[in-house]
Amino acid sequence: MAIFTENYRKMELSASLKQFIREHFNDSTDRLLLTASRYPGIDIPFVVDQIESRRQIRNKLPSWYDQEALIYPSRLSAEQCSSEQTARYKQQLIKGDCICDLTGGLGVDSYYFAKKVPKIIYIERSAIHCEAARHNFKILNVPNIEIRQADACQLLSSLHADTFYLDPARRKEGNRRAFALNECEPDVLQLKPLLMEHSQRVLIKISPMADLEETLRLLPETKEIHILAVRNECKELLFLLENPVTASHAVKIFAVNLDERTDTRPFVFTPMEEKETALRVRENLGTYLYEPHAALLKSGAFKLIASRFGIFKLHKNSHLYTSDQLCADFPGRIFLIDQTYDFSGKNLKQLHREIPQANITTRNFPISVAELRKRSGIQEGGEIYLFATTLCSGQRVLIRTHKLP
């Protein structure tokens, strides 16, 4: 990232730079860097950062994308920032008149919090991120955000807020991704006593790859866990800690798939509910096949799904469901079952003649999708959906389906 170019120092995006970005938005940025001498007077490293960042936020943050005057301080901040859907969802989780965002970054969450709360304190140790935030918040017309350049760890002892929000950095040395809570920066576990002492609630965003049970063990003050998927891709894992802490409180888990086309309500449950629910399985497949959305799969509410919607699991560990009657409000994808094939090497080789192209999914199956494609010759795509799974009898099958309109 070219943080020392003149445009970063000035936080300036002139009319000529905006025009250049528009004209070269779809060009190879590597080629732009290699041929920078062709464009005298144009700060190519700065422009490339802006193009790459705008590509990152085009779909997940369209309202910011429409504002050409915004400046992005780093590609990584654009890559890791919240989407509009997740940021709006988090608005309902904060309470009080003063919210402190301890890991400001690009400022997307602070921006959406500011639409609901009178005072936001944005804290970020990077000077260039603070300058970009100051520039961007002015353009976005959010005057109720106070910007402080500081290390949150050093400042926390003097801070008080109704809600603290943290999105710890999840990358280690060598740009490797970190999933465990104790691998992130700042160290939430180290800060937790002060966080709980100086606020009523703490909202922590951690990697969607993190283990729920292990994280809950490390954060016993948790009142709610919110698992957010966007268009069936798990994006955020939010732990909400609240004062006062009681030893007997039941943690609620909210699993929701955010999709602009639907008003999807969270699937809400407690771990004890899942534990006490009886397993519903059946040996034969019904008319319909159900696949829970990504947030629901992450939540682990596998028995409750069947119980609440009156459907059946195919196997204890398969996490696919079936029924004879349509369950139209199922939180996930619904398919009509066309045919079922016994899994064998012979059937797999012959299947290509009947199904030259299909979307393949494996659930509780010993062979990967890539291996299935290699051995069968079935190409990716089309309108056929093929599920490779194990039934409760232990039989391995391939289920041919098509999506319910």
N, C-alpha and C positions, 0 to 999 in steps of 0.2 A: 504494500500500500504506500503510495507516494504522499506521505503526510506533510512533507515540508515544501510542497509546491506552493506557488504564490496564491493560487485560488483557494487552497486550504487555509492559508494564513488570513486571507481577506474574507473567507466564507462568502465567496462571490460566484454567482452563476450568471454571466452576462448573456445578452440576447444572442450574440454570435455563438457562444458555447451551447446554448439551448438548441439553436438551429443545427449546429454540428452534431449534437447527440441525436437529434431526430433523424438526420440524414444518414447517420452511420450506426443506428441502433441495432441493425441486423447483421452488421459486418463482423468479421472475426476480430476479436479484441487482441489476440496475439499478433495478428497481421498489422493492426493499427500501431501497436508498440514497435514492431520491427520497422515500420515505414514512417515513423514519427517525423523524420526530416522533411517529408513531403508537405507537412502542414505547419509552416512557420507561423508563430503567433498563437498556436493552439497548444494548450497544456495537455498533451496526450495522456500521460499517466493519470492525471485527475479525471479526464474524460472517460477513460477506460474504467476507472473505479465507479463512476456514476452510471455508466452503461450496464456494467455487471450487476450493480446493486439494484438498478431499476428492473432488470430482468428478474431478479430474485423476488421483488415485491409486486410485480405486475398482477399476478393472480391472487396472491394472498392478502394484498393491501391496496386494492384498486383506488381507494379514495386518496391515498398518498401518491400513487402512481400518476394520478390526474394532475397533481400539483408539480409542474415542471421546475419550479423555483426551489424545491427542497434539495438539500445537500446531504449526501450519505457519507459518513466519516470512514466507513470500512465496508468491504464486501461481506466480511464475517458477520457484522452486526445486522446487515440486511438478510443474510441467510438464516440467522438464528432468532430474529425478532418474531413476536407474536403475529398471528394473522388477525384480520378484522373480526372473524367469527369468535376466535378464542379470547381476544381482548374484550369484546362485548360481553361474553359469558362471564368473565372475571369481574365485570362491573357489579354483578349481583352478589359477589362474595365479599366485597369490602364494605365496611361500615364506619361511621363517624365523620367528623368534619375535617380531619387531617390524616392524609395517607402519605406514607414515606416509602418511596421506591428506592431501595438501597443499592440496586444494581441497574442504573438507568439505561445504559446501552443506547440503542437508537431512539428510545423514548416512546415507543408505541403504547405500552401499557400505561405509562404516566399520562399520555394524551387522552386515552379513553377514561382513565380514572378521573381526569380533570373535568370531564363532561358530567360527572355525577357528584363530585365532592368539592367543597369550597376551596380547600387548600391542598396542594400536592407538593411534596418535597422530593425533587429528583436529585439523586446523588450518584456521581460517577467519577472515578479517579482519572480517567483519560481526559486531558484538556481539550483535545480535538472533538471528542464526543460531546463535551459540554458546550463548546462553541457551536457545533452543528445543531444541538438541541435548542439552544437559545435562538438561533437563526430560524429553525423550522417551526418552533412553537409560536413565534411571532407571525409567520406566514399563515399558520393554521389557526390563528386567533384564539389561543388559550393563554390568557394573561395570569391565570391563577396557579402557575407552576413556578416554584422557587428552585433555581438551579444552584447546586453546590458541587464544586470540584473537590473531592476528598475521597479517602479510603474509608468505606463504610465501617470497617472494623475499628478504626481509630476514632471515628465520630460517634459511634453508637452510644457510648456512655453518657453523652450530653444530649441525646435525642429522645423525644417523646412523641408518640403518634397514636392515633386510634387503631390503625392497622399498618403493620410493616409488610412490604412485599419484597420477595427476593427471587431472582432468577440466576442462581449461581452459574458461573462459567463451567461448561462440561467438557472441556478439552484439556488434555495433559500435554506434556512435552512431546514434540514431534507431531503436533496437531492430531494426536490420537484422541478418540472420543472417550469420555468418562461416563460411567453409568451409576456407580455406587455413590451414595451421598457423601461419604468421607473423602471422595476423590475430587469433589467439586470445590470451586473457589468463589466466594469466601466459604470457610468451613462453618456450615450451619450448626453443627453439633457444638462447636466451640462458642458460637454466638448465642445459642438458644437461651441460656439463663438471662442475659441482658434483653434479648428480644421479648421474652415473656414478662420481664419486670417492667419494661417501658412501653408496653402496648396492651390492648385488649385482645387483639388477634394478630396472627402471623400467617401469611399466605406464602407458601413456598412452591415454586415450580421446579420440578426435577425431571430427569430424563424419562421418557415414556418406556424405556427399556429397563428401568429400575424394578427390583423385586418388591412387590407390595408388602408382603409379610415382614421382610427384613427391614424395610424403611419404617413401617409402623412400629416395629420393636425399638428402633432408634428414636422415634418421635412419639412416645406414648401420650403426649398432650394432644394428639390429633383428635379433632371432633368429626371432621369430614374429609373424604378423599374424592376428588373429582377427576374422572378420566375422560379426556376430550379427544374425540376423533373428528377429523374434518374430511368429509366425503370418503368415509370408511378407511381412513388412514390415521392410526393413533398418533397424536401430535403432542399432547401435554398431560402431565400427571401433576395434580395440584393437591398439596396437603395443607389443610386449614387447621391451625392450632388456636385454641381459645383459652382465655382466662375467665373465671377460675377453673383450674384443673381439678376434676373429680375422678376418683379411682374407679368408679363403677360405670362411667359413661360408655354408651354403645356407639362405636364408630359407624357412621353412615357412609356408604359408598355410592357415588353417583356416576353412572356410565352413560355418556351421551354422544351421539353422532351428529355433528353440526353440518347441515346441508342447506344451502340457500333455497332449495326447491321445496323443502318440507319443514314443518314445525315439529321437530323430534323432541319428545320429552325424555328426561333422564330416567334410566332404570335405576331405582333406588332400593338398597337393601343393606342389611348388616351381615357381617361374617357369620354371626351365630345363626341367622336365618338360613343361610346356605348350608351350614353344618347340620342343622336339624331337619332339613328337607329330605324326604325320601326320594330315592332314585327312581325315575320313570323311564324304563327302556322297553322296547318291543323287538321281537325277532324279525318280523317282516316289515318291508317298507310300505308306506302308504302312498297316497297320490302326490303329496307335496314334500319337498325337501327344503329345510330352513338352515341358513348360515347366519349366525349372530354377527352384528357389526363389530368392528375392531375394538372399540372401547369396551363392549360387553365381554368379548373374549378375554381382554386384559383383566377384567374385574374378577373373573373366576366364579361367577354366579351360575355355574353350569346346571346344577339340579333345579335351582329356582326358575330358570328360564322355562324348563319343561313344565314345572308345576303351575306357574302363573298363567301360561298361555295354553294349557291343556294339550300339550304335544308330547312327543316321546324322543328320547335320545336313541341313537343307533347303537351306541356302546358307551360304557362309562367314560372312556378317554377319547372318544371321537369328536365330540362337540359339534355334531351335526344332528338335526332333529327332523322328525317326520310326523305326518298326520294324514287322516283321510279327508277331514273337512278343512277348508281353507281358514287359516288364522291370518286375516288381512292386516292386522295391526302389529304383526311381529316386528321387533326392532332389528332388522337386518335384511338380507336378500332372500327372496322366495323363488323357488323353482318348481316347475312341473316335471315329474319323473317320467321319462320316456321308456327307459329300458335299463336293466341291470345285467352286468356280465360278471361271471366268475373270473377272478384274477388268476391268470396263468401265463407262462411264456408263450404258449401257442396262441391263446386268445389275443394277447397283446400284439403279436405280429400280424394277425389277421384283421385286427380292429382298424388298421389304417385304411383298408379298402372301403369300410363302411363310414369311418369318421376321418377324413383326410385333414380336418382342421377343427380345433376345439380349444376352449379355455380350460386348463386343467388345474385342479386344486387337490392337495393331499391333506388328509386329517387322520392322525393315528395310523400311519401307513409306513412301511419300512423302506420305501423307495421314494426318492425325491422327484419333483416335477421334471427336472432336467433329465434324469435317468429314464423316466417314463417316456418322455418325448424321443429320447435317443433310441430306446428299444422298440417303440411302436411306429416311429416315423410320423406321428401326428404333429402338424404344424400349429403354431399359435394363432389365436384369433377366431373369428366366426361367431355364430350364434348358438353353438352347442357348448354346454358347460359339463365337463366330465369331472366327477368327484371320485377320487381313489381313497377308500376308507376301509375300516374294519367293523363288521356287525357284532352284536353282542354275543353271537355264537362263536366268534373268533374267525368267521369266514371273511376273507378279503375280497372286496368287490370293486368294480368300476360302475358308477351310476351315471348314466347319460340323462341330462336334463336340458331344459331351456327356461330362460328367465320369464317369470310371470310379468305380463305387460303392466 
